[in-house]
Amino acid sequence: MPIMSFRPTPKTKKIIELLLEAGAADCLFVGGCVRDHFLGNKTDDYDIEVYGLDYDQIVAALAPGFKVNLVGQSFGTVKVGRNVDVSIPRRESKWGVGHTGFTVETDPALTPEEAFGRRDFTVNAIGMRLDGSLVDPYNGREDIERKILRATTEHFCEDPLRVLRGMQFISRFGFTTDSRTLQLSRKVLPEFDTLSAERVWGEWVKWAVKGKYPAKGLRFLEATDWLLRFTELNALRGCPQNPLWHPEGDVFAHTLLVCNEAAKIAEQEELNDEDRTVLMFAALTHDFGKPSTTYCNAQGQWRSPRHAEVGGEFAETFLQRMKPPTRILERIIPLVKEHGGVYRKEATEKAVRRLSVRLEPANIRLWGAMCRADGRGNGNPDDREDAVVSWLDLAEELGVLESSPKPVLQGRDLIELGMEPGKDMGPILKEAYELQLDGEITDSESAVAWAKKHIET
C-alpha cells in the first residue's frame, strides 16, 4: 500500500528531533492528525507518542526550546504550546464501571502494538514517523481505505463514551462499521448512566458541527441500541405519517433526511459553529411532538395537530439532560415550535415582524433554514421552498432577518413628554411596540405622536 507524503510542521519536526537526540527509541505521530492526513483533512492539532523516555526526560529535552505545560502529568502528557501533546505510552487497568473506572500507568517500554491496543478505533491506532513510515498493527490504514470504523481491541469497552465517539466519527466521515464493533457497543450500554452530561453533549456537538452524514451516525446509535437511551429520539421510530406528504416512512426516517438536508444547508450557507449547532439540533428535535399527538382521523389519515408547539417541550427536556449552554438551548426551542407551517400563510409585514419576535433569540434566517430542510426531508418539498423564501425575502426587506425590530419608542421619549420614570412607563412602551409590529407605528416621530396623545387622554 503506497504511503502518502507527510509533511510535519517545523515545530513538530523540531520537537521530534530533540526527543531523538535525548535518546528516544521512537517518536510517532498518532491519533487524529494521522487519521486526518490519510482522509485528506487539514489538522492543526498534533499528538506525538514517545518510546524509551520517561516524563522527566521528555520535559528536560523540550523545556529549553519550548514553553511546556505539565497539566497532563498524571496521564504522562506534556503540552507544548497550544496544539501539540507529547505523551508516553500507557496501559490501563479496568477496575470499575464508566470512563473513570480504571487506573492509568505510563510505561516507556511498551510496544506500539500494546499501546495502540488501548485506542478506540483502528483508524486512530496508526503511528507515523517523520519520514512517513507507518506503525499500523491493527490495519487502520486499510480500514480508512475501506471506509470502515472498527474497534481496535476489547479495550474499547473501558470507556462507554467511545460509542458516541463512533457516532460522531461515522457522521463526519460517512464510514460503515462491523458486527464486532456493534456487539462491543451494545455490551457497554448499561454503563451509559456513568457518563457525565458534559461529555455526552461534547460528542453530540461534534455530530452537529462536523457531521456531513448525520443520518449515518443516528443509524449507528439505532444499530447499537444506544438510541434507547435517548428516549424522545427513539420514540420517533414507528410513529406513522401521512404517506401523501411523507412517502419516506415514519418520523424517524423523516428526521434522518431532515438532518442530512440541514447539514447541506449549513455547509452551503457557511454557518458558524454556533448557528450550525442550533440548526442541527432543531432538525434533530423538530418532530419530537409527533409521537404524543399523532392519531388516525375518520378518513383514515394520520394527523399530528399542534406537534410543533408540543415538540418544543420534548426538545427542551431532551436537550436539558445534556446540559447545553443556555444560549444554545434558548435558540433551538423557538425554531422547533415555529417550524409547523406558518409559512403556508401569506407573508405580510405584520406576520413577519411578529414571527421574528416569537423566534428570539433565534432568527428568521435560521428558521428559514430549518423549514427548508424539513421540506426537503420528505422527498417531495412541493411549493414549501418558494413559500419559505417569500418570508425570508420580506424579512430581509424589513430588516428583521437576523433579529426582531428594535422598539422605536424609548423611555427617554416618555420622560421628555413629562412622564416620571417608573413602572407606569412599561405598559405604554409595550403597547407602542405592539403597534409597531402591526405597522401602525413606523418611526420615532409617529411613536412620539402616539405616546403624546395616549398620555393626554
Buried (B, 14 or more C-beta within 10 A) or exposed (E): EEEEEBEBEEBBEBBBEBBBEBEBEBBBBBBBBBBBBBBEEEBEEBBBBBBBBBBEBBBEBBEEEBEBBEEBEEEBBBBBEEBBBBBBBBBEEEEEBBBEBBEEEBBBEBBBEBBBBBBBBBBBBBBBBBEBEBBBBBBBBBBBEEEBBBBBBEBBBBBBBBBBBBBBBBBBBEBBBBEEBBEBBBBBBEBBEBBBEEBBBBBBBBBBBBBBBBBBBBBBBBBBBBBEBBEBBBBBBEBBBBEEEBEBBBBBBBBBBBBBBBBBBBEEBEBEEEBBBBBBBBBBBBBBBBBBBBEEEEEEEBEBEEBBBBBBBBBBEBBEBBEBEEEBBBBBBBBBBBBBEBBEEEBEBEBBBBBBBEBEEBBBBBBBBBBBBBBBBBEEBEEBBEBBBBBBBBBBEBEBBEBBBEBBBBBEBBEEBEBEEEEEBEEBBEBBBEBBBEEEBEEEEBBBEBBBEBEEE
